[in-house]
Amino acid sequence: MRYGLSVLMRGAVGMAAALFLNAQASAATLLREATIGEPPPLDVMLTTADVASVIGRHIFETLYALDSTYTPRPLLAESDREDDGGRTIVIKLREGVLFHNGKEMTAKDVVASMTRWGTYGARGKLLMAAATSVEATGKYEVTLKLSAPNGAWKALIADVNGGLAIYPEDIATNAGNKPIEQKDYIGTGPYKFVEWRPNRYVEVERFDGYKPVKDKADGFGGARVAKFDKIRFIPVPDVGTRVSGVQAGDYDYAEMISGDLYESLSKDPSVQVQRTNAPIFGLFFMNSKQGILKDNYKLRRAIQTALDKSQALRVAFGPKDLWNAEGSIFPKGTPWYSTEDVANYSAHDPKKARELAKEADYTGTPIRLLVSTNYQAHYDEASVFTRQLADAGINVQMMVVDWATLLKMRGQPEQWDIFVTHHSFSPDPLLLTFLNASYPGWWESPEISSLRAELIKSTDPAARKSTWDKIQALIYVQVPVMKVGDAYTYDIASPKLVGLNPNGPAFWNVTTK
């Protein structure tokens, strides 16, 4: 990322809008976060877009939440048990939990939400495809029966990102596959939805009926206490404007800051740097449904063989302590770390890439790469790879759009051949979006279908790790996605903020000095 003083100066042009928003703020305590852009609908069950999840996790909650070690802890659930060798899961709910409309959450709400999530949710089929029934077996008890055990069931329902957010029964039942409407943004979270002014802000306010769990706050788990009256999530696509806004005091928090500013901002007393604990990793998704790359594994391997991932990471993230050229999908120190086939991660061999492309009958047809500048790292990585692929005789044409447009276009397989995104750290492989055959990219083959079923059904950690090793090896053969590398992103905040969450933007338990 190439941002310096000139960019920050240009960012001042956007400060007029920030000053206007600041003047409009009420006397009530208000936290202002500068997001990377306008979010898609906040129906977090249907989307894995981070910009929706950051806002949505304040409004909607899940049965479990991931703590600082990414272990699921009860949130709306109180306890659980497994019967019949893991085929029957009984979840006892917390009593007295209120929705923002004042109604108490019961098992009927959970059943309706789980049913919708299993049918239409971004990750729902990973658990619910094996469900034979889900029912309320008491006012505060839900029983899920599966045709086979699922060793990751708790992790699958512990993250709001594409996950099992709990909505009121009538809203979940009536929504179907369409995003819920703004008037139905009703959850159980510490903040409730107020209004959405397009391209200006999304505003939430403290829910006075919220009752936190008794456990100590830890990651996204434990007690959630709303200490601000209101939060405004303000779309600010330009990173320079986000930075200068926090420096000037017009924003309290800004996300996804460019790597080349890291060292200078770390020494800047007007901000505090919030470096992520767990890495994200860039992903280039191949279109497995239609187009030039459909089932053409040899051409996909040619593309991967041409690339030098270190160069792209250096351009995108700057200082070496913000990135690691790692071929394992999961980082070192985690139970899922694997060295299977990582020799093919970043070969940077243009000659071999040309040979593979020729064997794949590639004749120079343009390969359409869909990317957004809202995430500058995505654009930087795509630019580096496009040049490297040209050196190998592979013609890539970048299609640059805003993030909201990319989210729409990636669901239309006729529009692209490769699209660029990133993935947050996941506590279990089944939460990886590319293992979901319904996620854009639509990776499906006899080999992955068999291995996915094996991973789901096994409850033995060693057996599941062995299966994951086979899946990672298959990723390097069929190349449904290309991992760029591990990146430790960072946000910045006002030095007045205390209690910030090390797992990412979550503004409960946050206050000012």
MOSULMO-V243291 format. One record per residue. N is the residue number from 1. NEAR is the number of other C-alpha atoms within 10 Angstrom. Layout:
# MOSULMO-V243291
[[N;NEAR] [N;NEAR]]
This chain:
# MOSULMO-V243291
[[1;19] [2;14] [3;14] [4;13] [5;10] [6;9] [7;16] [8;18] [9;13] [10;14] [11;19] [12;18] [13;11] [14;17] [15;18] [16;11] [17;14] [18;23] [19;15] [20;11] [21;17] [22;15] [23;10] [24;9] [25;15] [26;10] [27;7] [28;9] [29;13] [30;19] [31;22] [32;23] [33;26] [34;29] [35;25] [36;25] [37;21] [38;22] [39;24] [40;19] [41;17] [42;23] [43;26] [44;30] [45;30] [46;24] [47;23] [48;21] [49;21] [50;18] [51;21] [52;20] [53;26] [54;21] [55;26] [56;27] [57;25] [58;26] [59;26] [60;28] [61;24] [62;23] [63;25] [64;27] [65;26] [66;25] [67;18] [68;17] [69;13] [70;21] [71;16] [72;21] [73;22] [74;22] [75;25] [76;24] [77;20] [78;17] [79;16] [80;15] [81;11] [82;15] [83;10] [84;11] [85;10] [86;18] [87;18] [88;21] [89;21] [90;19] [91;22] [92;21] [93;24] [94;19] [95;14] [96;14] [97;20] [98;18] [99;22] [100;23] [101;14] [102;12] [103;12] [104;14] [105;24] [106;22] [107;22] [108;20] [109;21] [110;28] [111;25] [112;23] [113;23] [114;26] [115;22] [116;22] [117;26] [118;22] [119;15] [120;17] [121;27] [122;22] [123;30] [124;23] [125;17] [126;22] [127;21] [128;24] [129;12] [130;18] [131;18] [132;13] [133;14] [134;20] [135;18] [136;19] [137;15] [138;13] [139;13] [140;19] [141;22] [142;24] [143;21] [144;20] [145;22] [146;20] [147;15] [148;18] [149;22] [150;22] [151;20] [152;21] [153;18] [154;21] [155;22] [156;25] [157;24] [158;27] [159;27] [160;28] [161;26] [162;25] [163;28] [164;30] [165;30] [166;27] [167;28] [168;25] [169;17] [170;13] [171;17] [172;23] [173;15] [174;12] [175;13] [176;15] [177;13] [178;10] [179;16] [180;21] [181;13] [182;14] [183;9] [184;17] [185;22] [186;22] [187;25] [188;30] [189;30] [190;27] [191;32] [192;26] [193;26] [194;16] [195;15] [196;14] [197;9] [198;11] [199;12] [200;17] [201;23] [202;20] [203;21] [204;23] [205;20] [206;22] [207;21] [208;12] [209;17] [210;21] [211;16] [212;18] [213;19] [214;10] [215;13] [216;11] [217;18] [218;19] [219;20] [220;28] [221;22] [222;20] [223;19] [224;26] [225;21] [226;23] [227;17] [228;19] [229;17] [230;22] [231;25] [232;24] [233;26] [234;26] [235;20] [236;26] [237;19] [238;22] [239;24] [240;23] [241;24] [242;33] [243;28] [244;21] [245;25] [246;23] [247;22] [248;14] [249;18] [250;23] [251;28] [252;23] [253;29] [254;29] [255;22] [256;21] [257;26] [258;23] [259;28] [260;18] [261;19] [262;22] [263;12] [264;9] [265;18] [266;14] [267;11] [268;12] [269;11] [270;16] [271;23] [272;20] [273;21] [274;22] [275;18] [276;18] [277;15] [278;20] [279;21] [280;21] [281;25] [282;22] [283;21] [284;24] [285;25] [286;30] [287;25] [288;26] [289;18] [290;16] [291;18] [292;19] [293;19] [294;18] [295;20] [296;17] [297;19] [298;22] [299;26] [300;25] [301;23] [302;26] [303;26] [304;27] [305;23] [306;25] [307;26] [308;21] [309;24] [310;18] [311;14] [312;23] [313;27] [314;20] [315;18] [316;26] [317;26] [318;19] [319;15] [320;14] [321;11] [322;20] [323;22] [324;19] [325;21] [326;21] [327;25] [328;21] [329;23] [330;23] [331;20] [332;12] [333;7] [334;9] [335;13] [336;20] [337;17] [338;21] [339;16] [340;19] [341;17] [342;16] [343;10] [344;15] [345;22] [346;21] [347;16] [348;20] [349;17] [350;23] [351;15] [352;16] [353;27] [354;22] [355;17] [356;20] [357;23] [358;16] [359;12] [360;16] [361;12] [362;20] [363;11] [364;12] [365;11] [366;14] [367;17] [368;18] [369;21] [370;25] [371;28] [372;24] [373;16] [374;21] [375;22] [376;23] [377;27] [378;23] [379;21] [380;22] [381;25] [382;23] [383;18] [384;18] [385;21] [386;20] [387;15] [388;22] [389;23] [390;13] [391;17] [392;23] [393;21] [394;25] [395;18] [396;23] [397;15] [398;20] [399;15] [400;14] [401;15] [402;15] [403;23] [404;16] [405;13] [406;19] [407;20] [408;10] [409;17] [410;22] [411;15] [412;13] [413;17] [414;12] [415;17] [416;22] [417;26] [418;27] [419;27] [420;23] [421;20] [422;21] [423;18] [424;16] [425;19] [426;19] [427;22] [428;18] [429;23] [430;22] [431;22] [432;15] [433;20] [434;22] [435;21] [436;20] [437;18] [438;17] [439;16] [440;21] [441;29] [442;22] [443;25] [444;17] [445;12] [446;8] [447;12] [448;18] [449;14] [450;11] [451;16] [452;19] [453;14] [454;16] [455;24] [456;21] [457;18] [458;18] [459;17] [460;10] [461;13] [462;11] [463;13] [464;21] [465;18] [466;13] [467;18] [468;23] [469;19] [470;17] [471;21] [472;21] [473;18] [474;17] [475;19] [476;23] [477;15] [478;21] [479;26] [480;28] [481;23] [482;25] [483;25] [484;28] [485;26] [486;26] [487;26] [488;19] [489;24] [490;19] [491;21] [492;26] [493;24] [494;22] [495;18] [496;12] [497;17] [498;13] [499;13] [500;17] [501;19] [502;16] [503;19] [504;19] [505;21] [506;20] [507;26] [508;22] [509;16] [510;18] [511;17] [512;14] [513;8]]
